[in-house]
Amino acid sequence: MSGLKSWVLVTYISCMQMPLLHLMLVSILVFIQSDVLDVALEMRNQFDSLPHVLKHIDEIESSMLCDSEGWLLNNPMGKRTEREIHAEFEGAKIYRRVYQKQAQKALG
């Protein structure tokens, strides 16, 4: 992952905020995570619904280890949040995914 440098941390994006995501993404990786499965699934569904814009990291970077459902096994940021530390201490699973924005075709 050393060549992939620009990250956006998304803790939660509602359906109303998705148009903002299109404006925000230039050439970056998007990291989403939650210890609440329903929230993680909603985020995953929203991001997965944009395959022409975003590609899941397991299709790009084989060194990013995922479980059978595509959730990352480790935090790729290298530093855990306080919530993440607390949730894991309490025995919760952390649901993580990383997406990379796809190059846009030039309009012409």
DSSP file (Angstrom, degrees, kcal/mol; ACC not computed):
  #  RESIDUE AA STRUCTURE BP1 BP2  ACC     N-H-->O    O-->H-N    N-H-->O    O-->H-N    TCO  KAPPA ALPHA  PHI   PSI    X-CA   Y-CA   Z-CA
    1    1 A M    >         0   0    0      0, 0.0     3,-1.3     0, 0.0    60,-0.0   0.000 360.0 360.0 360.0   3.9    0.0    0.0    0.0
    2    2 A S  T 3   +     0   0    0      1,-0.3     0, 0.0     3,-0.0     0, 0.0   0.817 360.0  50.8 -62.9 -29.9    3.0    2.3    0.0
    3    3 A G  T 3  S+     0   0    0      1,-0.1     2,-0.8     2,-0.0    -1,-0.3   0.614  95.1  78.1 -81.7 -11.5    2.2    3.8   -3.4
    4    4 A L    <   +     0   0    0     -3,-1.3    -1,-0.1     1,-0.2    24,-0.1  -0.858  55.9 155.3-101.0 105.4   -1.4    4.5   -2.4
    5    5 A K        +     0   0    0     -2,-0.8     2,-0.5     1,-0.1    -1,-0.2   0.761  38.0  81.0-109.9 -28.6   -1.2    7.7   -0.3
    6    6 A S        +     0   0    0     21,-0.2    23,-2.9     2,-0.0     2,-0.3  -0.729  56.1 177.6 -92.6 124.7   -4.4    9.7   -0.3
    7    7 A W  E     -a   29   0A   0     -2,-0.5     2,-0.4    21,-0.2    23,-0.2  -0.902  21.5-162.7-124.9 149.3   -7.0    8.5    2.1
    8    8 A V  E     -a   30   0A   0     21,-1.6    23,-3.0    -2,-0.3     2,-0.6  -0.995  16.5-146.5-126.5 126.9  -10.5    9.6    3.2
    9    9 A L  E     -a   31   0A   0     -2,-0.4     2,-0.6    21,-0.2    23,-0.2  -0.835  15.0-170.1 -93.5 122.1  -11.8    8.2    6.4
   10   10 A V  E     +a   32   0A   0     21,-3.0    23,-1.1    -2,-0.6     3,-0.2  -0.949  15.9 173.1-116.0 114.4  -15.6    7.7    6.3
   11   11 A T  S    S-     0   0    0     -2,-0.6     2,-0.3     1,-0.3    -1,-0.1   0.810  75.1 -12.2 -88.2 -32.3  -17.3    6.9    9.5
   12   12 A Y        -     0   0    0     31,-0.0     2,-0.5    30,-0.0    -1,-0.3  -0.849  56.0-172.0-167.9 131.8  -20.8    7.2    8.2
   13   13 A I        -     0   0    0     -2,-0.3    33,-0.1    -3,-0.2     2,-0.1  -0.983  17.3-149.1-127.9 120.1  -22.4    8.5    5.0
   14   14 A S    >>  -     0   0    0     -2,-0.5     3,-1.3     1,-0.1     4,-0.7  -0.377  32.5-103.1 -80.8 166.1  -26.1    8.7    4.7
   15   15 A C  G >4 S+     0   0    0      1,-0.3     3,-0.8     2,-0.2    -1,-0.1   0.839 122.5  57.8 -56.7 -34.5  -28.0    8.4    1.4
   16   16 A M  G 34 S+     0   0    0      1,-0.2    -1,-0.3     2,-0.1     4,-0.2   0.761 104.4  51.9 -69.5 -23.9  -28.4   12.1    1.3
   17   17 A Q  G X> S+     0   0    0     -3,-1.3     4,-1.1     1,-0.2     3,-1.0   0.569  80.8  93.3 -89.9  -9.2  -24.7   12.7    1.5
   18   18 A M  H XX S+     0   0    0     -3,-0.8     4,-1.2    -4,-0.7     3,-0.6   0.847  79.0  58.7 -57.7 -38.1  -23.7   10.4   -1.4
   19   19 A P  H 3> S+     0   0    0      0, 0.0     4,-1.1     0, 0.0    -1,-0.3   0.867 102.4  56.1 -59.0 -32.3  -23.8   13.2   -4.0
   20   20 A L  H <> S+     0   0    0     -3,-1.0     4,-2.0     1,-0.2    -2,-0.2   0.846  98.7  61.5 -65.0 -32.7  -21.1   14.9   -2.0
   21   21 A L  H <X S+     0   0    0     -4,-1.1     4,-2.1    -3,-0.6    -1,-0.2   0.899  98.8  55.2 -60.8 -41.0  -19.0   11.8   -2.2
   22   22 A H  H  < S+     0   0    0     -4,-1.2    -1,-0.2     1,-0.2    -2,-0.2   0.880 111.0  44.8 -60.3 -38.4  -18.8   12.2   -6.0
   23   23 A L  H  < S+     0   0    0     -4,-1.1    -1,-0.2     1,-0.2    -2,-0.2   0.846 113.0  51.6 -72.1 -34.3  -17.5   15.7   -5.7
   24   24 A M  H  < S+     0   0    0     -4,-2.0     2,-0.4    -5,-0.1    -2,-0.2   0.836  90.3  86.5 -74.3 -34.8  -15.0   14.8   -3.0
   25   25 A L     <  +     0   0    0     -4,-2.1     5,-0.0     1,-0.2     4,-0.0  -0.544  38.8 144.0 -78.7 122.7  -13.3   11.8   -4.7
   26   26 A V  S    S-     0   0    0     -2,-0.4    -1,-0.2    75,-0.0     2,-0.1   0.659  82.4 -30.2-115.7 -72.7  -10.5   12.8   -7.0
   27   27 A S  S    S+     0   0    0      2,-0.1     2,-0.3    76,-0.1   -21,-0.2  -0.532 101.4 116.3-148.9  74.4   -7.8   10.1   -6.9
   28   28 A I        -     0   0    0    -23,-0.1    73,-2.4    74,-0.1     2,-0.4  -0.810  61.6-110.7-139.5 170.8   -8.0    8.6   -3.4
   29   29 A L  E     -aB   7 100A   0    -23,-2.9   -21,-1.6    -2,-0.3     2,-0.5  -0.869  27.5-148.5-102.3 143.6   -8.6    5.6   -1.3
   30   30 A V  E     -aB   8  99A   0     69,-3.1    69,-2.4    -2,-0.4     2,-0.5  -0.970   9.0-164.3-116.6 123.8  -11.7    5.6    0.9
   31   31 A F  E     -aB   9  98A   0    -23,-3.0   -21,-3.0    -2,-0.5     2,-0.4  -0.932   9.3-178.2-109.5 121.2  -11.6    3.7    4.2
   32   32 A I  E     +aB  10  97A   0     65,-2.7    65,-2.3    -2,-0.5     2,-0.3  -0.927   7.3 163.1-117.7 145.4  -14.9    2.9    5.9
   33   33 A Q  E     + B   0  96A   0    -23,-1.1     2,-0.3    -2,-0.4    63,-0.2  -0.986   7.3 163.8-157.6 151.6  -15.3    1.2    9.2
   34   34 A S  E     - B   0  95A   0     61,-1.9    61,-3.3    -2,-0.3   -22,-0.0  -0.965  34.2-145.1-160.3 152.0  -17.8    0.6   11.9
   35   35 A D  S    S+     0   0    0     -2,-0.3     2,-0.7    59,-0.2    58,-0.2   0.357  86.8  85.3 -97.2   2.6  -18.4   -1.7   14.9
   36   36 A V  S  > S-     0   0    0      1,-0.2     4,-2.6    59,-0.1     3,-0.3  -0.920  70.1-154.6-105.7 112.2  -22.1   -1.5   14.2
   37   37 A L  H  > S+     0   0    0     -2,-0.7     4,-2.9     1,-0.2     5,-0.2   0.885  91.6  53.2 -56.9 -44.9  -23.0   -4.1   11.5
   38   38 A D  H  > S+     0   0    0      1,-0.2     4,-2.0     2,-0.2    -1,-0.2   0.901 112.6  45.2 -59.4 -40.9  -26.1   -2.3   10.2
   39   39 A V  H  > S+     0   0    0     -3,-0.3     4,-2.5     2,-0.2    -1,-0.2   0.926 113.4  49.9 -67.1 -45.1  -24.1    0.9    9.7
   40   40 A A  H  X S+     0   0    0     -4,-2.6     4,-2.7     1,-0.2    -2,-0.2   0.898 111.1  49.5 -61.2 -41.2  -21.3   -1.0    8.1
   41   41 A L  H  X S+     0   0    0     -4,-2.9     4,-2.8    -5,-0.2    -1,-0.2   0.894 109.8  50.8 -66.3 -39.7  -23.7   -2.8    5.7
   42   42 A E  H  X S+     0   0    0     -4,-2.0     4,-2.2    -5,-0.2    -2,-0.2   0.936 113.0  45.6 -63.3 -45.2  -25.4    0.4    4.7
   43   43 A M  H  X S+     0   0    0     -4,-2.5     4,-2.6     2,-0.2     5,-0.3   0.937 113.7  49.7 -61.9 -45.8  -22.0    2.1    3.9
   44   44 A R  H  X S+     0   0    0     -4,-2.7     4,-3.2     1,-0.2     5,-0.2   0.923 110.8  49.6 -59.1 -45.3  -20.9   -1.0    2.0
   45   45 A N  H  X S+     0   0    0     -4,-2.8     4,-1.1     1,-0.2    -1,-0.2   0.894 111.4  49.1 -62.5 -40.0  -24.1   -1.2    0.0
   46   46 A Q  H  < S+     0   0    0     -4,-2.2     3,-0.2    -5,-0.2    -2,-0.2   0.934 116.5  41.2 -65.5 -45.7  -23.8    2.5   -0.9
   47   47 A F  H >< S+     0   0    0     -4,-2.6     3,-1.6     1,-0.2     7,-0.2   0.891 112.8  53.8 -70.6 -39.0  -20.2    2.2   -2.0
   48   48 A D  H 3< S+     0   0    0     -4,-3.2    -1,-0.2     1,-0.3    -2,-0.2   0.735  96.8  68.1 -67.0 -20.5  -20.7   -1.1   -3.8
   49   49 A S  T 3< S+     0   0    0     -4,-1.1    -1,-0.3     1,-0.2    -2,-0.2   0.464  93.7  61.5 -77.8   1.5  -23.5    0.5   -5.8
   50   50 A L    X>  +     0   0    0     -3,-1.6     4,-3.4     1,-0.1     3,-1.8  -0.388  55.8 148.0-121.1  53.6  -20.9    2.7   -7.5
   51   51 A P  T 34 S+     0   0    0      0, 0.0    -1,-0.1     0, 0.0    -2,-0.1   0.751  73.5  58.2 -65.2 -21.8  -18.7    0.1   -9.3
   52   52 A H  T 34 S+     0   0    0     -3,-0.2     3,-0.1     1,-0.1    -2,-0.1   0.650 120.0  29.2 -77.7 -14.7  -18.0    2.6  -12.2
   53   53 A V  T <4 S+     0   0    0     -3,-1.8    49,-3.4     1,-0.3     2,-0.4   0.759 124.6  36.3-109.4 -42.1  -16.6    5.0   -9.6
   54   54 A L  E  <  -C  101   0A   0     -4,-3.4     2,-0.4    -7,-0.2    -1,-0.3  -0.921  58.3-163.0-123.1 140.8  -15.2    2.9   -6.8
   55   55 A K  E     -C  100   0A   0     45,-2.3    45,-2.5    -2,-0.4     2,-0.1  -0.982  30.0-113.9-121.8 133.9  -13.4   -0.5   -6.8
   56   56 A H  E >   -C   99   0A   0     -2,-0.4     3,-2.1    43,-0.2     4,-0.4  -0.394  27.6-121.8 -65.5 141.5  -13.0   -2.6   -3.7
   57   57 A I  G >> S+     0   0    0     41,-2.8     4,-3.3     1,-0.3     3,-1.7   0.758 106.2  68.9 -61.1 -28.2   -9.4   -2.9   -2.6
   58   58 A D  G 34 S+     0   0    0      1,-0.3    -1,-0.3    40,-0.3     8,-0.1   0.685  97.5  54.7 -68.0 -13.3   -9.3   -6.7   -2.8
   59   59 A E  G <4 S+     0   0    0     -3,-2.1    -1,-0.3     1,-0.1    -2,-0.2   0.590 121.5  28.5 -86.8 -12.6   -9.6   -6.3   -6.6
   60   60 A I  T <4 S+     0   0    0     -3,-1.7     2,-0.6    -4,-0.4    -2,-0.2   0.768 121.8  39.4-114.4 -43.6   -6.6   -4.0   -6.7
   61   61 A E    ><  -     0   0    0     -4,-3.3     3,-1.5     1,-0.1    -1,-0.2  -0.911  54.0-170.9-124.7 102.8   -4.2   -4.8   -3.9
   62   62 A S  T 3  S+     0   0    0     -2,-0.6    -1,-0.1     1,-0.3    -4,-0.1   0.668  82.8  69.3 -69.7 -15.8   -3.7   -8.5   -3.0
   63   63 A S  T 3  S+     0   0    0      2,-0.1     2,-1.0     1,-0.1    -1,-0.3   0.625  77.1  90.7 -78.2 -11.2   -1.7   -7.6    0.1
   64   64 A M  S <  S-     0   0    0     -3,-1.5     2,-0.3    -7,-0.2    -3,-0.1  -0.756  77.2-145.0 -86.2 105.4   -4.9   -6.3    1.8
   65   65 A L        +     0   0    0     -2,-1.0     8,-2.6     7,-0.0     9,-0.5  -0.558  23.2 177.8 -79.5 129.5   -6.3   -9.3    3.5
   66   66 A C  B     -D   72   0B   0     -2,-0.3     6,-0.2     6,-0.3     2,-0.1  -0.882  26.8-118.0-126.2 156.7  -10.1   -9.6    3.7
   67   67 A D    >   -     0   0    0      4,-2.5     3,-1.8    -2,-0.3    -1,-0.1  -0.194  51.6 -81.8 -80.0-175.6  -12.5  -12.2    5.0
   68   68 A S  T 3  S+     0   0    0      1,-0.3    -1,-0.1     2,-0.1    -2,-0.0   0.666 131.5  51.7 -66.2 -16.2  -14.9  -14.0    2.7
   69   69 A E  T 3  S-     0   0    0      2,-0.1    -1,-0.3     3,-0.0     3,-0.1   0.332 121.1-103.4-101.3   5.3  -17.4  -11.1    2.8
   70   70 A G  S <  S+     0   0    0     -3,-1.8     2,-0.4     1,-0.3   -12,-0.1   0.528  72.8 142.1  87.8   6.2  -14.7   -8.5    1.8
   71   71 A W        -     0   0    0     26,-0.1    -4,-2.5     1,-0.1    -1,-0.3  -0.676  56.7-112.8 -80.9 133.0  -14.2   -7.0    5.3
   72   72 A L  B     -D   66   0B   0     24,-2.8    24,-0.4    -2,-0.4    -6,-0.3  -0.355  14.2-145.9 -64.0 142.2  -10.6   -6.1    6.0
   73   73 A L  S    S+     0   0    0     -8,-2.6     2,-0.3    22,-0.1    -1,-0.1   0.753  79.9  29.4 -80.6 -24.9   -8.9   -8.2    8.6
   74   74 A N  S    S-     0   0    0     -9,-0.5    -1,-0.1    22,-0.0    -2,-0.0  -0.903  88.9 -99.1-133.9 160.5   -6.7   -5.3    9.9
   75   75 A N    >   -     0   0    0     -2,-0.3     3,-1.1     1,-0.1     5,-0.0  -0.713  28.5-160.5 -78.4 115.0   -6.8   -1.5   10.1
   76   76 A P  T 3  S+     0   0    0      0, 0.0    -1,-0.1     0, 0.0    22,-0.0   0.598  81.7  73.9 -74.8  -9.3   -4.8   -0.3    7.1
   77   77 A M  T 3  S-     0   0    0      2,-0.1     3,-0.1     1,-0.1    -2,-0.0   0.698  96.2-134.0 -77.6 -18.5   -4.3    3.1    8.7
   78   78 A G  S <  S+     0   0    0     -3,-1.1     2,-0.4     1,-0.0    -1,-0.1   0.327  80.7  73.6  84.3 -10.3   -1.8    1.7   11.2
   79   79 A K  S    S-     0   0    0      0, 0.0     2,-0.2     0, 0.0    -2,-0.1  -0.980  74.4-137.6-140.6 125.9   -3.4    3.5   14.2
   80   80 A R        -     0   0    0     -2,-0.4     2,-0.1     1,-0.1     3,-0.0  -0.516  19.3-120.8 -83.2 148.4   -6.6    2.5   15.8
   81   81 A T     >  -     0   0    0     -2,-0.2     4,-2.4     1,-0.1     5,-0.2  -0.381  27.2-110.2 -77.1 163.5   -9.3    5.1   16.9
   82   82 A E  H  > S+     0   0    0      1,-0.2     4,-2.6     2,-0.2     5,-0.2   0.904 121.4  51.1 -60.8 -40.5  -10.4    5.3   20.6
   83   83 A R  H  > S+     0   0    0      2,-0.2     4,-3.2     1,-0.2     5,-0.2   0.920 109.0  50.6 -62.8 -43.2  -13.7    3.8   19.6
   84   84 A E  H  > S+     0   0    0      2,-0.2     4,-2.6     1,-0.2     5,-0.2   0.923 111.1  48.3 -60.4 -45.5  -12.1    1.0   17.8
   85   85 A I  H  X S+     0   0    0     -4,-2.4     4,-2.1     2,-0.2    -2,-0.2   0.936 115.1  45.1 -60.3 -47.5   -9.9    0.2   20.8
   86   86 A H  H  X S+     0   0    0     -4,-2.6     4,-2.0     2,-0.2    -2,-0.2   0.927 113.1  49.7 -63.7 -46.1  -12.9    0.3   23.1
   87   87 A A  H  <>S+     0   0    0     -4,-3.2     5,-2.9     1,-0.2     4,-0.3   0.916 112.7  46.6 -61.6 -43.8  -15.1   -1.8   20.8
   88   88 A E  H ><5S+     0   0    0     -4,-2.6     3,-1.1    -5,-0.2    -1,-0.2   0.878 109.6  54.5 -66.7 -36.2  -12.5   -4.5   20.4
   89   89 A F  H 3<5S+     0   0    0     -4,-2.1    -1,-0.2     1,-0.3    -2,-0.2   0.867 107.9  50.4 -61.6 -36.5  -11.9   -4.5   24.1
   90   90 A E  T 3<5S-     0   0    0     -4,-2.0    -1,-0.3    -5,-0.1    -2,-0.2   0.497 125.7-105.0 -80.0  -4.5  -15.6   -5.1   24.6
   91   91 A G  T < 5S+     0   0    0     -3,-1.1    -3,-0.2    -4,-0.3    -2,-0.1   0.534  70.4 146.1  95.1   7.3  -15.4   -8.0   22.0
   92   92 A A      < -     0   0    0     -5,-2.9     2,-0.3    -6,-0.2    -1,-0.3  -0.444  48.0-122.1 -77.3 150.8  -17.1   -6.3   19.1
   93   93 A K        -     0   0    0    -58,-0.2     2,-0.6    -2,-0.1    -1,-0.1  -0.716  19.3-137.8 -87.1 142.9  -16.0   -7.0   15.5
   94   94 A I        -     0   0    0     -2,-0.3     2,-0.6   -21,-0.1   -59,-0.2  -0.915  11.9-150.1-103.2 124.5  -14.8   -4.0   13.5
   95   95 A Y  E     +B   34   0A   0    -61,-3.3   -61,-1.9    -2,-0.6     2,-0.4  -0.849  24.4 174.1 -97.9 119.1  -16.1   -4.0    9.9
   96   96 A R  E     +B   33   0A   0     -2,-0.6   -24,-2.8   -24,-0.4     2,-0.3  -0.954  11.8 172.4-130.0 144.1  -13.7   -2.3    7.5
   97   97 A R  E     -B   32   0A   0    -65,-2.3   -65,-2.7    -2,-0.4     2,-0.4  -0.985  14.3-154.6-143.9 153.8  -13.5   -1.8    3.8
   98   98 A V  E     -B   31   0A   0     -2,-0.3   -41,-2.8   -67,-0.2     2,-0.3  -0.996  11.3-173.5-129.7 136.5  -11.3    0.2    1.4
   99   99 A Y  E     -BC  30  56A   0    -69,-2.4   -69,-3.1    -2,-0.4     2,-0.4  -0.925  12.4-148.0-124.7 150.9  -12.2    1.5   -2.0
  100  100 A Q  E     -BC  29  55A   0    -45,-2.5   -45,-2.3    -2,-0.3   -71,-0.2  -0.976  24.6-118.2-118.7 135.6  -10.1    3.2   -4.7
  101  101 A K  E     - C   0  54A   0    -73,-2.4   -47,-0.2    -2,-0.4     2,-0.2  -0.489  30.4-128.5 -69.8 137.2  -11.6    5.7   -7.0
  102  102 A Q        -     0   0    0    -49,-3.4     2,-0.1    -2,-0.2   -74,-0.1  -0.583  28.9 -95.8 -85.6 148.5  -11.4    4.7  -10.6
  103  103 A A        -     0   0    0     -2,-0.2     2,-0.3     1,-0.1    -1,-0.1  -0.402  40.3-126.9 -62.5 136.7  -10.0    6.9  -13.3
  104  104 A Q        -     0   0    0     -2,-0.1     2,-0.2     1,-0.0    -1,-0.1  -0.678  20.3-117.6 -86.0 139.0  -12.7    8.9  -15.1
  105  105 A K        -     0   0    0     -2,-0.3     2,-0.1     1,-0.1    -1,-0.0  -0.546  36.9-104.5 -72.3 140.7  -12.8    8.8  -18.9
  106  106 A A        -     0   0    0     -2,-0.2     2,-0.3     1,-0.1    -1,-0.1  -0.416  31.7-124.4 -66.5 138.2  -12.2   12.1  -20.5
  107  107 A L              0   0    0      1,-0.1    -1,-0.1    -2,-0.1    -3,-0.0  -0.636 360.0 360.0 -81.3 140.2  -15.3   13.8  -21.9
  108  108 A G              0   0    0     -2,-0.3    -1,-0.1     0, 0.0    -2,-0.0   0.422 360.0 360.0-168.9 360.0  -15.1   14.6  -25.5
